[in-house]
Amino acid sequence: MLWHHPSFSSLTHLCRLRVEGCHNLKYLFPSFLLKDLVLLRFLEIKDCNMMEQVIFTDGLGAEDHWRNHTILLESLSLKDLPKLKDICFENYLEFPWLRDLTLKNCPLLKTFISKSVSGDEPPIHQPTQTNNSAVLNEKVVFPRLEELLIQDCESLEEIIELQGLIANESQSTVTTKFVFPHVTHLGLGKLPRLESFFSRMHTTQWPLLKQMEVIECPKARIFGEVQISNQQPLFCVNEDTFPVLEELTLKTSDMIKGICDGQLSLQCFPNLKLLNLQFFPQTSTTLPYSFIRSLPNLLCFLSKI
């Protein structure tokens, strides 16, 4: 760790921190320093071969240092961290001001963890169908997030994992709705194990999303409708999922599986202007004419092998 002593008054003025090439660094902050990082807005950690956690959970009761603690970060970038295991510093931190999140080349990262938070933020978790078990009222962890980029994370299987559901709820037929109210750019690239945003029945809504890339995610069925099955598509879509999406780039070995499975509503991309399809060599796919016709505002269609 860079800091070992609990009294560092100078940290209260720290606004920007970049850590790069510190190959013996296993943790960046001990948990007792969180209360001093009141002005930290920009954090970048890059090329640290031994980094496992950004914040060290120093034994039993360590979560008391940071439970329900608010971090005012606006930008978080984690790149080239081969031993990083989780992104959300366990389950106790809130990031109400985070606008940019970049994860690149973190091969041990398995999930992007969401938790219940308090406050007036727009909901990220809304039950749209009920059963005998009440679903927890989850809130968005990153209510102001504008850009989410995840690339080269070989172990990532799902983007969001809700840990608050009890066992009988996890097996229920409740459909969960995730809302990302301010995201304008979403990029997912080279995630060989990614299957879904959320493993159980769900929908997502991206009211301001304008640009999206999904590149080489071979296990994911990119678009589909909500259904009861063992695997949910990456995006369960309807007419309200991507209301202002303008640019869509996809690279997948099975374009029909990736774009449309024959069951999608033909009004799911009402404002799409640029469609960029990148095929793998020795594959050929013919898109249904009905799908192209369903894009009334399409101005540019690119196809590349």
URFENLIN-V987417 format. One record per backbone hydrogen bond with DSSP energy under -1.0 kcal/mol. NH is the residue of the N-H (numbers start at 0). CO is the residue of the C=O. E is the energy in kcal/mol with one decimal. If there is no record, write none. Layout:
nh: {NH NH}
co: {CO CO}
e: {E E}
This chain:
nh: {1 10 11 12 13 16 18 20 22 24 28 30 32 33 35 36 37 40 41 42 43 44 45 46 50 51 52 55 57 58 61 63 64 65 66 68 70 73 74 75 76 77 78 79 80 83 84 93 94 98 99 100 101 102 103 104 108 113 124 127 137 139 144 145 146 147 148 149 150 151 155 156 157 159 169 171 175 176 177 179 183 184 185 186 187 188 189 190 193 194 195 202 203 204 205 209 210 211 212 213 214 215 219 223 233 234 236 240 245 246 247 248 249 250 257 258 259 271 272 273 274 275 276 277 278 282 291 292 294 297 298 299 301 303}
co: {27 7 8 9 10 41 43 45 20 21 53 55 29 30 32 33 35 14 14 74 16 76 18 78 47 25 25 28 55 56 58 60 61 62 62 65 93 40 40 99 42 101 44 103 104 80 51 68 140 73 73 146 75 148 77 150 105 160 137 174 135 121 141 98 98 184 100 186 102 188 152 109 109 196 165 168 200 125 202 204 145 145 210 147 212 149 214 215 190 156 156 175 235 177 240 183 183 246 185 248 187 250 216 234 220 221 223 237 209 209 273 211 275 213 253 254 255 268 245 245 299 247 301 249 303 279 287 288 291 294 272 272 274 276}
e: {-1.1 -1.7 -1.4 -1.6 -1.5 -2.6 -2.8 -1.7 -1.2 -1.3 -2.7 -1.5 -1.9 -1.5 -1.7 -1.3 -1.1 -3.2 -1.9 -2.3 -2.3 -2.6 -2.8 -1.6 -1.2 -2.7 -1.5 -3.6 -1.1 -2.2 -2.0 -1.6 -1.9 -1.1 -1.7 -2.1 -3.0 -3.3 -2.1 -2.5 -2.3 -2.8 -2.6 -2.2 -1.3 -1.3 -1.8 -2.4 -1.1 -2.7 -2.0 -2.3 -2.4 -2.8 -2.5 -2.4 -1.5 -1.3 -1.3 -2.2 -1.5 -1.2 -1.5 -3.0 -2.4 -2.2 -2.5 -2.8 -2.6 -2.2 -1.2 -2.4 -1.1 -3.0 -2.0 -1.7 -2.2 -1.0 -2.6 -2.6 -2.9 -1.7 -2.2 -2.6 -2.9 -2.4 -3.0 -1.0 -1.1 -2.3 -1.3 -2.7 -1.0 -2.3 -2.5 -2.1 -2.0 -2.3 -2.1 -2.5 -3.0 -2.2 -1.4 -1.9 -2.6 -2.0 -2.6 -1.4 -1.9 -2.5 -2.5 -2.4 -2.6 -2.1 -2.4 -3.1 -1.2 -1.2 -2.3 -2.8 -2.4 -3.0 -3.0 -3.2 -3.3 -1.1 -1.4 -2.5 -1.6 -1.5 -2.3 -2.5 -3.0 -2.6}
